[in-house]
């Protein structure tokens, strides 16, 4: 099983949300259907970044690293290959 660190972006505000999951389709649906308190009523959300990991711990650690950076431009320049082409 693979685990993913992801970034979703609000089409409404442009804000980013960082997370990890083992099922990206289900997780995006949960964000867009109001099942996550942090993202409820702030969407619609689209997946813009996806990086796969062998273990959940690796995905969690990278998610925390991205959250600490809090710099969209740096993240875009440092990890361009993981941004999805929409």
PyMOL Python script that loads the backbone (N, CA, C, O; Angstrom):
from pymol import cmd

cmd.read_pdbstr("""\
ATOM      1  N   UNK A   1       0.841  -1.181   0.000  1.00  0.00           N
ATOM      2  CA  UNK A   1       0.000   0.000   0.000  1.00  0.00           C
ATOM      3  C   UNK A   1       0.884   1.242   0.000  1.00  0.00           C
ATOM      4  O   UNK A   1       1.900   1.294   0.694  1.00  0.00           O
ATOM      5  N   UNK A   2       0.497   2.214  -0.766  1.00  0.00           N
ATOM      6  CA  UNK A   2       1.205   3.493  -0.792  1.00  0.00           C
ATOM      7  C   UNK A   2       0.455   4.517   0.051  1.00  0.00           C
ATOM      8  O   UNK A   2      -0.761   4.441   0.222  1.00  0.00           O
ATOM      9  N   UNK A   3       1.205   5.461   0.562  1.00  0.00           N
ATOM     10  CA  UNK A   3       0.639   6.592   1.291  1.00  0.00           C
ATOM     11  C   UNK A   3       1.066   7.847   0.559  1.00  0.00           C
ATOM     12  O   UNK A   3       2.105   7.875  -0.101  1.00  0.00           O
ATOM     13  N   UNK A   4       0.256   8.882   0.680  1.00  0.00           N
ATOM     14  CA  UNK A   4       0.503  10.111  -0.063  1.00  0.00           C
ATOM     15  C   UNK A   4       0.470  11.321   0.858  1.00  0.00           C
ATOM     16  O   UNK A   4      -0.338  11.402   1.784  1.00  0.00           O
ATOM     17  N   UNK A   5       1.360  12.248   0.584  1.00  0.00           N
ATOM     18  CA  UNK A   5       1.252  13.600   1.124  1.00  0.00           C
ATOM     19  C   UNK A   5       0.651  14.419  -0.006  1.00  0.00           C
ATOM     20  O   UNK A   5       1.082  14.326  -1.155  1.00  0.00           O
ATOM     21  N   UNK A   6      -0.343  15.217   0.333  1.00  0.00           N
ATOM     22  CA  UNK A   6      -1.033  15.978  -0.708  1.00  0.00           C
ATOM     23  C   UNK A   6      -1.225  17.422  -0.285  1.00  0.00           C
ATOM     24  O   UNK A   6      -1.177  17.768   0.895  1.00  0.00           O
ATOM     25  N   UNK A   7      -1.442  18.248  -1.292  1.00  0.00           N
ATOM     26  CA  UNK A   7      -1.872  19.630  -1.063  1.00  0.00           C
ATOM     27  C   UNK A   7      -3.124  19.817  -1.903  1.00  0.00           C
ATOM     28  O   UNK A   7      -3.164  19.464  -3.082  1.00  0.00           O
ATOM     29  N   UNK A   8      -4.146  20.381  -1.266  1.00  0.00           N
ATOM     30  CA  UNK A   8      -5.335  20.775  -2.021  1.00  0.00           C
ATOM     31  C   UNK A   8      -5.433  22.297  -1.952  1.00  0.00           C
ATOM     32  O   UNK A   8      -4.958  22.931  -1.009  1.00  0.00           O
ATOM     33  N   UNK A   9      -6.057  22.853  -2.970  1.00  0.00           N
ATOM     34  CA  UNK A   9      -6.177  24.310  -3.056  1.00  0.00           C
ATOM     35  C   UNK A   9      -7.649  24.674  -3.167  1.00  0.00           C
ATOM     36  O   UNK A   9      -8.404  24.042  -3.906  1.00  0.00           O
ATOM     37  N   UNK A  10      -8.044  25.691  -2.430  1.00  0.00           N
ATOM     38  CA  UNK A  10      -9.417  26.173  -2.491  1.00  0.00           C
ATOM     39  C   UNK A  10      -9.605  27.016  -3.741  1.00  0.00           C
ATOM     40  O   UNK A  10      -8.862  27.968  -3.978  1.00  0.00           O
ATOM     41  N   UNK A  11     -10.604  26.658  -4.537  1.00  0.00           N
ATOM     42  CA  UNK A  11     -10.928  27.463  -5.718  1.00  0.00           C
ATOM     43  C   UNK A  11     -11.520  28.807  -5.306  1.00  0.00           C
ATOM     44  O   UNK A  11     -11.502  29.766  -6.078  1.00  0.00           O
ATOM     45  N   UNK A  12     -12.040  28.867  -4.092  1.00  0.00           N
ATOM     46  CA  UNK A  12     -12.672  30.083  -3.577  1.00  0.00           C
ATOM     47  C   UNK A  12     -11.639  31.112  -3.123  1.00  0.00           C
ATOM     48  O   UNK A  12     -11.720  32.284  -3.490  1.00  0.00           O
ATOM     49  N   UNK A  13     -10.664  30.668  -2.321  1.00  0.00           N
ATOM     50  CA  UNK A  13      -9.730  31.608  -1.701  1.00  0.00           C
ATOM     51  C   UNK A  13      -8.282  31.448  -2.155  1.00  0.00           C
ATOM     52  O   UNK A  13      -7.467  32.345  -1.940  1.00  0.00           O
ATOM     53  N   UNK A  14      -7.955  30.325  -2.778  1.00  0.00           N
ATOM     54  CA  UNK A  14      -6.570  30.056  -3.149  1.00  0.00           C
ATOM     55  C   UNK A  14      -5.738  29.492  -2.019  1.00  0.00           C
ATOM     56  O   UNK A  14      -4.553  29.215  -2.205  1.00  0.00           O
ATOM     57  N   UNK A  15      -6.339  29.313  -0.839  1.00  0.00           N
ATOM     58  CA  UNK A  15      -5.601  28.765   0.302  1.00  0.00           C
ATOM     59  C   UNK A  15      -5.274  27.300   0.071  1.00  0.00           C
ATOM     60  O   UNK A  15      -5.988  26.587  -0.633  1.00  0.00           O
ATOM     61  N   UNK A  16      -4.181  26.871   0.678  1.00  0.00           N
ATOM     62  CA  UNK A  16      -3.732  25.489   0.590  1.00  0.00           C
ATOM     63  C   UNK A  16      -4.044  24.765   1.887  1.00  0.00           C
ATOM     64  O   UNK A  16      -4.058  25.359   2.965  1.00  0.00           O
ATOM     65  N   UNK A  17      -4.297  23.461   1.759  1.00  0.00           N
ATOM     66  CA  UNK A  17      -4.447  22.564   2.894  1.00  0.00           C
ATOM     67  C   UNK A  17      -3.509  21.386   2.653  1.00  0.00           C
ATOM     68  O   UNK A  17      -3.480  20.825   1.557  1.00  0.00           O
ATOM     69  N   UNK A  18      -2.747  21.012   3.673  1.00  0.00           N
ATOM     70  CA  UNK A  18      -1.776  19.927   3.567  1.00  0.00           C
ATOM     71  C   UNK A  18      -2.309  18.714   4.316  1.00  0.00           C
ATOM     72  O   UNK A  18      -2.885  18.852   5.396  1.00  0.00           O
ATOM     73  N   UNK A  19      -2.119  17.524   3.747  1.00  0.00           N
ATOM     74  CA  UNK A  19      -2.569  16.324   4.425  1.00  0.00           C
ATOM     75  C   UNK A  19      -1.857  15.087   3.922  1.00  0.00           C
ATOM     76  O   UNK A  19      -0.982  15.150   3.058  1.00  0.00           O
ATOM     77  N   UNK A  20      -2.259  13.952   4.493  1.00  0.00           N
ATOM     78  CA  UNK A  20      -1.734  12.659   4.026  1.00  0.00           C
ATOM     79  C   UNK A  20      -2.887  11.662   4.031  1.00  0.00           C
ATOM     80  O   UNK A  20      -3.854  11.813   4.779  1.00  0.00           O
ATOM     81  N   UNK A  21      -2.769  10.644   3.187  1.00  0.00           N
ATOM     82  CA  UNK A  21      -3.841   9.665   3.049  1.00  0.00           C
ATOM     83  C   UNK A  21      -3.313   8.425   2.340  1.00  0.00           C
ATOM     84  O   UNK A  21      -2.215   8.425   1.783  1.00  0.00           O
ATOM     85  N   UNK A  22      -4.120   7.371   2.373  1.00  0.00           N
ATOM     86  CA  UNK A  22      -3.821   6.198   1.560  1.00  0.00           C
ATOM     87  C   UNK A  22      -4.816   6.074   0.409  1.00  0.00           C
ATOM     88  O   UNK A  22      -4.738   5.141  -0.391  1.00  0.00           O
ATOM     89  N   UNK A  23      -5.763   7.034   0.329  1.00  0.00           N
ATOM     90  CA  UNK A  23      -6.780   7.013  -0.727  1.00  0.00           C
ATOM     91  C   UNK A  23      -7.090   8.461  -1.128  1.00  0.00           C
ATOM     92  O   UNK A  23      -7.896   9.127  -0.479  1.00  0.00           O
ATOM     93  N   UNK A  24      -6.459   8.935  -2.177  1.00  0.00           N
ATOM     94  CA  UNK A  24      -6.574  10.352  -2.550  1.00  0.00           C
ATOM     95  C   UNK A  24      -7.972  10.728  -3.044  1.00  0.00           C
ATOM     96  O   UNK A  24      -8.457  11.820  -2.749  1.00  0.00           O
ATOM     97  N   UNK A  25      -8.614   9.846  -3.784  1.00  0.00           N
ATOM     98  CA  UNK A  25      -9.955  10.158  -4.287  1.00  0.00           C
ATOM     99  C   UNK A  25     -10.952  10.302  -3.144  1.00  0.00           C
ATOM    100  O   UNK A  25     -11.745  11.243  -3.112  1.00  0.00           O
ATOM    101  N   UNK A  26     -10.903   9.354  -2.202  1.00  0.00           N
ATOM    102  CA  UNK A  26     -11.811   9.425  -1.054  1.00  0.00           C
ATOM    103  C   UNK A  26     -11.535  10.676  -0.232  1.00  0.00           C
ATOM    104  O   UNK A  26     -12.462  11.357   0.205  1.00  0.00           O
ATOM    105  N   UNK A  27     -10.259  10.975  -0.026  1.00  0.00           N
ATOM    106  CA  UNK A  27      -9.895  12.123   0.820  1.00  0.00           C
ATOM    107  C   UNK A  27     -10.352  13.435   0.197  1.00  0.00           C
ATOM    108  O   UNK A  27     -10.861  14.307   0.901  1.00  0.00           O
ATOM    109  N   UNK A  28     -10.179  13.586  -1.107  1.00  0.00           N
ATOM    110  CA  UNK A  28     -10.639  14.806  -1.765  1.00  0.00           C
ATOM    111  C   UNK A  28     -12.150  14.918  -1.664  1.00  0.00           C
ATOM    112  O   UNK A  28     -12.683  16.004  -1.436  1.00  0.00           O
ATOM    113  N   UNK A  29     -12.845  13.793  -1.834  1.00  0.00           N
ATOM    114  CA  UNK A  29     -14.311  13.797  -1.690  1.00  0.00           C
ATOM    115  C   UNK A  29     -14.706  14.236  -0.279  1.00  0.00           C
ATOM    116  O   UNK A  29     -15.653  15.005  -0.114  1.00  0.00           O
ATOM    117  N   UNK A  30     -13.988  13.756   0.737  1.00  0.00           N
ATOM    118  CA  UNK A  30     -14.285  14.140   2.117  1.00  0.00           C
ATOM    119  C   UNK A  30     -14.113  15.645   2.318  1.00  0.00           C
ATOM    120  O   UNK A  30     -14.929  16.280   2.986  1.00  0.00           O
ATOM    121  N   UNK A  31     -13.062  16.213   1.747  1.00  0.00           N
ATOM    122  CA  UNK A  31     -12.854  17.661   1.861  1.00  0.00           C
ATOM    123  C   UNK A  31     -13.981  18.427   1.171  1.00  0.00           C
ATOM    124  O   UNK A  31     -14.495  19.404   1.717  1.00  0.00           O
ATOM    125  N   UNK A  32     -14.362  17.992  -0.011  1.00  0.00           N
ATOM    126  CA  UNK A  32     -15.371  18.713  -0.785  1.00  0.00           C
ATOM    127  C   UNK A  32     -16.798  18.481  -0.304  1.00  0.00           C
ATOM    128  O   UNK A  32     -17.699  19.241  -0.658  1.00  0.00           O
ATOM    129  N   UNK A  33     -17.016  17.439   0.498  1.00  0.00           N
ATOM    130  CA  UNK A  33     -18.371  17.174   0.992  1.00  0.00           C
ATOM    131  C   UNK A  33     -18.565  17.653   2.428  1.00  0.00           C
ATOM    132  O   UNK A  33     -19.579  17.336   3.051  1.00  0.00           O
ATOM    133  N   UNK A  34     -17.612  18.410   2.958  1.00  0.00           N
ATOM    134  CA  UNK A  34     -17.760  19.017   4.274  1.00  0.00           C
ATOM    135  C   UNK A  34     -17.478  18.093   5.438  1.00  0.00           C
ATOM    136  O   UNK A  34     -17.875  18.398   6.562  1.00  0.00           O
ATOM    137  N   UNK A  35     -16.810  16.978   5.214  1.00  0.00           N
ATOM    138  CA  UNK A  35     -16.539  16.032   6.300  1.00  0.00           C
ATOM    139  C   UNK A  35     -15.286  16.381   7.096  1.00  0.00           C
ATOM    140  O   UNK A  35     -15.012  15.745   8.114  1.00  0.00           O
ATOM    141  N   UNK A  36     -14.529  17.368   6.658  1.00  0.00           N
ATOM    142  CA  UNK A  36     -13.348  17.820   7.378  1.00  0.00           C
ATOM    143  C   UNK A  36     -13.621  19.222   7.907  1.00  0.00           C
ATOM    144  O   UNK A  36     -13.898  20.137   7.132  1.00  0.00           O
ATOM    145  N   UNK A  37     -13.543  19.392   9.219  1.00  0.00           N
ATOM    146  CA  UNK A  37     -13.867  20.686   9.837  1.00  0.00           C
ATOM    147  C   UNK A  37     -12.977  21.810   9.309  1.00  0.00           C
ATOM    148  O   UNK A  37     -13.446  22.926   9.090  1.00  0.00           O
ATOM    149  N   UNK A  38     -11.702  21.516   9.105  1.00  0.00           N
ATOM    150  CA  UNK A  38     -10.749  22.553   8.671  1.00  0.00           C
ATOM    151  C   UNK A  38     -11.047  23.091   7.280  1.00  0.00           C
ATOM    152  O   UNK A  38     -10.732  24.243   6.981  1.00  0.00           O
ATOM    153  N   UNK A  39     -11.652  22.270   6.428  1.00  0.00           N
ATOM    154  CA  UNK A  39     -11.880  22.687   5.039  1.00  0.00           C
ATOM    155  C   UNK A  39     -13.354  22.906   4.710  1.00  0.00           C
ATOM    156  O   UNK A  39     -13.686  23.306   3.594  1.00  0.00           O
ATOM    157  N   UNK A  40     -14.230  22.649   5.664  1.00  0.00           N
ATOM    158  CA  UNK A  40     -15.671  22.777   5.435  1.00  0.00           C
ATOM    159  C   UNK A  40     -16.036  24.212   5.017  1.00  0.00           C
ATOM    160  O   UNK A  40     -15.565  25.183   5.609  1.00  0.00           O
ATOM    161  N   UNK A  41     -16.867  24.318   4.007  1.00  0.00           N
ATOM    162  CA  UNK A  41     -17.375  25.608   3.495  1.00  0.00           C
ATOM    163  C   UNK A  41     -16.280  26.531   2.973  1.00  0.00           C
ATOM    164  O   UNK A  41     -16.487  27.741   2.879  1.00  0.00           O
ATOM    165  N   UNK A  42     -15.122  25.980   2.634  1.00  0.00           N
ATOM    166  CA  UNK A  42     -14.028  26.795   2.115  1.00  0.00           C
ATOM    167  C   UNK A  42     -13.629  26.374   0.710  1.00  0.00           C
ATOM    168  O   UNK A  42     -12.698  26.939   0.136  1.00  0.00           O
ATOM    169  N   UNK A  43     -14.306  25.408   0.161  1.00  0.00           N
ATOM    170  CA  UNK A  43     -13.993  24.869  -1.159  1.00  0.00           C
ATOM    171  C   UNK A  43     -14.828  25.517  -2.230  1.00  0.00           C
ATOM    172  O   UNK A  43     -15.432  26.562  -1.986  1.00  0.00           O
ATOM    173  N   UNK A  44     -14.882  24.942  -3.389  1.00  0.00           N
ATOM    174  CA  UNK A  44     -14.427  23.595  -3.699  1.00  0.00           C
ATOM    175  C   UNK A  44     -12.902  23.495  -3.730  1.00  0.00           C
ATOM    176  O   UNK A  44     -12.190  24.460  -4.011  1.00  0.00           O
ATOM    177  N   UNK A  45     -12.436  22.276  -3.427  1.00  0.00           N
ATOM    178  CA  UNK A  45     -11.012  21.985  -3.353  1.00  0.00           C
ATOM    179  C   UNK A  45     -10.580  21.167  -4.549  1.00  0.00           C
ATOM    180  O   UNK A  45     -11.336  20.344  -5.065  1.00  0.00           O
ATOM    181  N   UNK A  46      -9.341  21.405  -4.989  1.00  0.00           N
ATOM    182  CA  UNK A  46      -8.771  20.571  -6.054  1.00  0.00           C
ATOM    183  C   UNK A  46      -7.388  20.115  -5.604  1.00  0.00           C
ATOM    184  O   UNK A  46      -6.663  20.847  -4.931  1.00  0.00           O
ATOM    185  N   UNK A  47      -7.041  18.899  -5.986  1.00  0.00           N
ATOM    186  CA  UNK A  47      -5.742  18.328  -5.654  1.00  0.00           C
ATOM    187  C   UNK A  47      -4.702  18.977  -6.571  1.00  0.00           C
ATOM    188  O   UNK A  47      -4.843  18.951  -7.793  1.00  0.00           O
ATOM    189  N   UNK A  48      -3.655  19.561  -5.970  1.00  0.00           N
ATOM    190  CA  UNK A  48      -2.635  20.215  -6.787  1.00  0.00           C
ATOM    191  C   UNK A  48      -1.250  19.596  -6.618  1.00  0.00           C
ATOM    192  O   UNK A  48      -0.354  19.864  -7.419  1.00  0.00           O
ATOM    193  N   UNK A  49      -1.063  18.771  -5.586  1.00  0.00           N
ATOM    194  CA  UNK A  49       0.259  18.222  -5.264  1.00  0.00           C
ATOM    195  C   UNK A  49       0.082  16.821  -4.708  1.00  0.00           C
ATOM    196  O   UNK A  49      -0.802  16.574  -3.887  1.00  0.00           O
ATOM    197  N   UNK A  50       0.924  15.910  -5.160  1.00  0.00           N
ATOM    198  CA  UNK A  50       0.828  14.524  -4.699  1.00  0.00           C
ATOM    199  C   UNK A  50       2.208  13.875  -4.720  1.00  0.00           C
ATOM    200  O   UNK A  50       2.883  13.874  -5.750  1.00  0.00           O
ATOM    201  N   UNK A  51       2.627  13.321  -3.576  1.00  0.00           N
ATOM    202  CA  UNK A  51       3.898  12.610  -3.474  1.00  0.00           C
ATOM    203  C   UNK A  51       3.630  11.305  -2.746  1.00  0.00           C
ATOM    204  O   UNK A  51       3.051  11.305  -1.659  1.00  0.00           O
ATOM    205  N   UNK A  52       4.047  10.196  -3.334  1.00  0.00           N
ATOM    206  CA  UNK A  52       3.784   8.893  -2.729  1.00  0.00           C
ATOM    207  C   UNK A  52       4.964   8.429  -1.882  1.00  0.00           C
ATOM    208  O   UNK A  52       6.120   8.741  -2.166  1.00  0.00           O
ATOM    209  N   UNK A  53       4.636   7.672  -0.830  1.00  0.00           N
ATOM    210  CA  UNK A  53       5.622   7.141   0.105  1.00  0.00           C
ATOM    211  C   UNK A  53       5.293   5.689   0.406  1.00  0.00           C
ATOM    212  O   UNK A  53       4.146   5.259   0.289  1.00  0.00           O
ATOM    213  N   UNK A  54       6.316   4.944   0.794  1.00  0.00           N
ATOM    214  CA  UNK A  54       6.141   3.530   1.132  1.00  0.00           C
ATOM    215  C   UNK A  54       5.448   3.340   2.480  1.00  0.00           C
ATOM    216  O   UNK A  54       4.729   2.361   2.675  1.00  0.00           O
ATOM    217  N   UNK A  55       5.662   4.274   3.410  1.00  0.00           N
ATOM    218  CA  UNK A  55       5.075   4.123   4.742  1.00  0.00           C
ATOM    219  C   UNK A  55       4.256   5.366   5.116  1.00  0.00           C
ATOM    220  O   UNK A  55       4.487   6.464   4.609  1.00  0.00           O
ATOM    221  N   UNK A  56       3.307   5.157   6.008  1.00  0.00           N
ATOM    222  CA  UNK A  56       2.496   6.267   6.486  1.00  0.00           C
ATOM    223  C   UNK A  56       3.356   7.265   7.251  1.00  0.00           C
ATOM    224  O   UNK A  56       3.141   8.473   7.157  1.00  0.00           O
ATOM    225  N   UNK A  57       4.318   6.769   8.001  1.00  0.00           N
ATOM    226  CA  UNK A  57       5.194   7.656   8.777  1.00  0.00           C
ATOM    227  C   UNK A  57       5.961   8.621   7.873  1.00  0.00           C
ATOM    228  O   UNK A  57       6.098   9.799   8.203  1.00  0.00           O
ATOM    229  N   UNK A  58       6.458   8.135   6.742  1.00  0.00           N
ATOM    230  CA  UNK A  58       7.154   9.015   5.795  1.00  0.00           C
ATOM    231  C   UNK A  58       6.214  10.105   5.277  1.00  0.00           C
ATOM    232  O   UNK A  58       6.605  11.268   5.170  1.00  0.00           O
ATOM    233  N   UNK A  59       4.977   9.727   4.956  1.00  0.00           N
ATOM    234  CA  UNK A  59       3.993  10.700   4.461  1.00  0.00           C
ATOM    235  C   UNK A  59       3.676  11.743   5.524  1.00  0.00           C
ATOM    236  O   UNK A  59       3.575  12.932   5.223  1.00  0.00           O
ATOM    237  N   UNK A  60       3.519  11.300   6.758  1.00  0.00           N
ATOM    238  CA  UNK A  60       3.225  12.228   7.856  1.00  0.00           C
ATOM    239  C   UNK A  60       4.391  13.191   8.065  1.00  0.00           C
ATOM    240  O   UNK A  60       4.187  14.395   8.224  1.00  0.00           O
ATOM    241  N   UNK A  61       5.598  12.663   8.064  1.00  0.00           N
ATOM    242  CA  UNK A  61       6.776  13.525   8.272  1.00  0.00           C
ATOM    243  C   UNK A  61       6.910  14.582   7.180  1.00  0.00           C
ATOM    244  O   UNK A  61       7.255  15.730   7.459  1.00  0.00           O
ATOM    245  N   UNK A  62       6.633  14.186   5.926  1.00  0.00           N
ATOM    246  CA  UNK A  62       6.739  15.171   4.856  1.00  0.00           C
ATOM    247  C   UNK A  62       5.608  16.196   4.942  1.00  0.00           C
ATOM    248  O   UNK A  62       5.824  17.379   4.678  1.00  0.00           O
ATOM    249  N   UNK A  63       4.409  15.752   5.308  1.00  0.00           N
ATOM    250  CA  UNK A  63       3.300  16.694   5.521  1.00  0.00           C
ATOM    251  C   UNK A  63       3.687  17.736   6.567  1.00  0.00           C
ATOM    252  O   UNK A  63       3.466  18.930   6.363  1.00  0.00           O
ATOM    253  N   UNK A  64       4.256  17.300   7.669  1.00  0.00           N
ATOM    254  CA  UNK A  64       4.669  18.226   8.728  1.00  0.00           C
ATOM    255  C   UNK A  64       5.755  19.185   8.240  1.00  0.00           C
ATOM    256  O   UNK A  64       5.768  20.359   8.612  1.00  0.00           O
ATOM    257  N   UNK A  65       6.657  18.684   7.413  1.00  0.00           N
ATOM    258  CA  UNK A  65       7.703  19.541   6.839  1.00  0.00           C
ATOM    259  C   UNK A  65       7.080  20.652   5.992  1.00  0.00           C
ATOM    260  O   UNK A  65       7.467  21.815   6.105  1.00  0.00           O
ATOM    261  N   UNK A  66       6.107  20.286   5.139  1.00  0.00           N
ATOM    262  CA  UNK A  66       5.446  21.289   4.308  1.00  0.00           C
ATOM    263  C   UNK A  66       4.700  22.311   5.159  1.00  0.00           C
ATOM    264  O   UNK A  66       4.731  23.507   4.870  1.00  0.00           O
ATOM    265  N   UNK A  67       4.033  21.842   6.203  1.00  0.00           N
ATOM    266  CA  UNK A  67       3.289  22.754   7.080  1.00  0.00           C
ATOM    267  C   UNK A  67       4.218  23.757   7.756  1.00  0.00           C
ATOM    268  O   UNK A  67       3.854  24.919   7.937  1.00  0.00           O
ATOM    269  N   UNK A  68       5.411  23.312   8.127  1.00  0.00           N
ATOM    270  CA  UNK A  68       6.372  24.206   8.769  1.00  0.00           C
ATOM    271  C   UNK A  68       6.917  25.238   7.787  1.00  0.00           C
ATOM    272  O   UNK A  68       7.211  26.367   8.179  1.00  0.00           O
ATOM    273  N   UNK A  69       7.053  24.865   6.517  1.00  0.00           N
ATOM    274  CA  UNK A  69       7.580  25.792   5.509  1.00  0.00           C
ATOM    275  C   UNK A  69       6.644  26.978   5.298  1.00  0.00           C
ATOM    276  O   UNK A  69       7.089  28.126   5.269  1.00  0.00           O
ATOM    277  N   UNK A  70       5.354  26.704   5.150  1.00  0.00           N
ATOM    278  CA  UNK A  70       4.328  27.751   4.965  1.00  0.00           C
ATOM    279  C   UNK A  70       4.700  28.757   3.877  1.00  0.00           C
ATOM    280  O   UNK A  70       4.341  29.930   3.978  1.00  0.00           O
ATOM    281  N   UNK A  71       5.395  28.328   2.862  1.00  0.00           N
ATOM    282  CA  UNK A  71       5.826  29.246   1.817  1.00  0.00           C
ATOM    283  C   UNK A  71       5.510  28.620   0.460  1.00  0.00           C
ATOM    284  O   UNK A  71       6.250  27.767  -0.029  1.00  0.00           O
ATOM    285  N   UNK A  72       4.405  29.056  -0.139  1.00  0.00           N
ATOM    286  CA  UNK A  72       3.941  28.464  -1.397  1.00  0.00           C
ATOM    287  C   UNK A  72       4.985  28.545  -2.499  1.00  0.00           C
ATOM    288  O   UNK A  72       5.219  27.563  -3.204  1.00  0.00           O
ATOM    289  N   UNK A  73       5.606  29.690  -2.653  1.00  0.00           N
ATOM    290  CA  UNK A  73       6.569  29.858  -3.741  1.00  0.00           C
ATOM    291  C   UNK A  73       7.786  28.959  -3.562  1.00  0.00           C
ATOM    292  O   UNK A  73       8.282  28.389  -4.534  1.00  0.00           O
ATOM    293  N   UNK A  74       8.271  28.827  -2.335  1.00  0.00           N
ATOM    294  CA  UNK A  74       9.404  27.940  -2.069  1.00  0.00           C
ATOM    295  C   UNK A  74       9.024  26.497  -2.376  1.00  0.00           C
ATOM    296  O   UNK A  74       9.793  25.778  -3.014  1.00  0.00           O
ATOM    297  N   UNK A  75       7.854  26.071  -1.932  1.00  0.00           N
ATOM    298  CA  UNK A  75       7.398  24.700  -2.175  1.00  0.00           C
ATOM    299  C   UNK A  75       7.266  24.441  -3.677  1.00  0.00           C
ATOM    300  O   UNK A  75       7.645  23.374  -4.160  1.00  0.00           O
ATOM    301  N   UNK A  76       6.733  25.411  -4.408  1.00  0.00           N
ATOM    302  CA  UNK A  76       6.599  25.257  -5.871  1.00  0.00           C
ATOM    303  C   UNK A  76       7.962  25.109  -6.544  1.00  0.00           C
ATOM    304  O   UNK A  76       8.112  24.316  -7.474  1.00  0.00           O
ATOM    305  N   UNK A  77       8.950  25.865  -6.081  1.00  0.00           N
ATOM    306  CA  UNK A  77      10.289  25.807  -6.684  1.00  0.00           C
ATOM    307  C   UNK A  77      11.064  24.565  -6.253  1.00  0.00           C
ATOM    308  O   UNK A  77      11.804  23.988  -7.050  1.00  0.00           O
ATOM    309  N   UNK A  78      10.900  24.152  -5.001  1.00  0.00           N
ATOM    310  CA  UNK A  78      11.655  23.030  -4.449  1.00  0.00           C
ATOM    311  C   UNK A  78      11.127  21.674  -4.933  1.00  0.00           C
ATOM    312  O   UNK A  78      11.904  20.737  -5.118  1.00  0.00           O
ATOM    313  N   UNK A  79       9.801  21.566  -5.140  1.00  0.00           N
ATOM    314  CA  UNK A  79       9.189  20.278  -5.489  1.00  0.00           C
ATOM    315  C   UNK A  79       8.290  20.365  -6.724  1.00  0.00           C
ATOM    316  O   UNK A  79       7.160  19.880  -6.678  1.00  0.00           O
ATOM    317  N   UNK A  80       8.743  20.955  -7.807  1.00  0.00           N
ATOM    318  CA  UNK A  80       7.855  21.166  -8.963  1.00  0.00           C
ATOM    319  C   UNK A  80       7.337  19.871  -9.586  1.00  0.00           C
ATOM    320  O   UNK A  80       6.241  19.855 -10.145  1.00  0.00           O
ATOM    321  N   UNK A  81       8.106  18.790  -9.499  1.00  0.00           N
ATOM    322  CA  UNK A  81       7.709  17.537 -10.152  1.00  0.00           C
ATOM    323  C   UNK A  81       6.511  16.864  -9.486  1.00  0.00           C
ATOM    324  O   UNK A  81       5.937  15.935 -10.055  1.00  0.00           O
ATOM    325  N   UNK A  82       6.121  17.315  -8.292  1.00  0.00           N
ATOM    326  CA  UNK A  82       5.001  16.692  -7.587  1.00  0.00           C
ATOM    327  C   UNK A  82       3.714  17.496  -7.715  1.00  0.00           C
ATOM    328  O   UNK A  82       2.675  17.101  -7.185  1.00  0.00           O
ATOM    329  N   UNK A  83       3.783  18.627  -8.422  1.00  0.00           N
ATOM    330  CA  UNK A  83       2.559  19.392  -8.664  1.00  0.00           C
ATOM    331  C   UNK A  83       1.845  18.789  -9.864  1.00  0.00           C
ATOM    332  O   UNK A  83       2.465  18.498 -10.887  1.00  0.00           O
ATOM    333  N   UNK A  84       0.554  18.608  -9.730  1.00  0.00           N
ATOM    334  CA  UNK A  84      -0.252  18.010 -10.783  1.00  0.00           C
ATOM    335  C   UNK A  84      -0.551  19.029 -11.868  1.00  0.00           C
ATOM    336  O   UNK A  84      -0.781  20.205 -11.584  1.00  0.00           O
ATOM    337  N   UNK A  85      -0.545  18.584 -13.075  1.00  0.00           N
ATOM    338  CA  UNK A  85      -0.860  19.468 -14.204  1.00  0.00           C
ATOM    339  C   UNK A  85      -2.366  19.439 -14.415  1.00  0.00           C
ATOM    340  O   UNK A  85      -2.906  18.463 -14.938  1.00  0.00           O
ATOM    341  N   UNK A  86      -3.039  20.500 -14.013  1.00  0.00           N
ATOM    342  CA  UNK A  86      -4.502  20.558 -14.148  1.00  0.00           C
ATOM    343  C   UNK A  86      -4.906  21.312 -15.387  1.00  0.00           C
ATOM    344  O   UNK A  86      -6.097  21.459 -15.659  1.00  0.00           O
TER     345      UNK A  86
END
""", "prot")
cmd.dss("prot")
cmd.show_as("cartoon", "prot")
cmd.util.cbc("prot")
cmd.orient("prot")
